[in-house]
């Protein structure tokens, strides 16, 4: 079955965003905590992913407010989480394209493409670049987060295609590989850093180091 459309994750796939470690680093520095920054980061990320899979949908701003408050509590800190929520949005709205992004999107030619991202509307509103895609679908619109099947189903509805006609490209083994495979899509895993796949994540159809290898697969 030929590929009739390609969906892309945004952060870590099309967009470079490597500043998240700044949040736990700031928490540790602000409160003089005798803990490893990496441990605070892992605790925060685990709580964040758990919150996105809750049955009651909340925006990322709402989630981060609650999650970062819990992180502070776990560290024994009594403080307002709002400055760290604002820092999270400062980091995640100040992004740049990977060097190959535009060339690869343009190289798709007549094959339609779209973006499917775990993001709030305010993230997309802050992007200072235009991307040659048919649409951008964010979790705040769908009221669900990847790897939930609903996110991919909604993208398929917009494209008017069946799952096996669409190729999904993303960097997260859980959100993108596991989520898209469960929804019936074919998947390209963009593994820029040579990470190992989690044991419960199925094998992607393709694995590439960056987007420059994608046109050859099509």
Beta strands, then each sheet from edge to edge (+ up, - down):
strand 1: 5-8
strand 2: 15-16
strand 3: 96-97
strand 4: 112-117
strand 5: 135-138
strand 6: 166-170
strand 7: 186-190
strand 8: 206-208
sheet 1: 5+ 4+ 1+ 6+ 7+ 8+
sheet 2: 2+ 3-
end
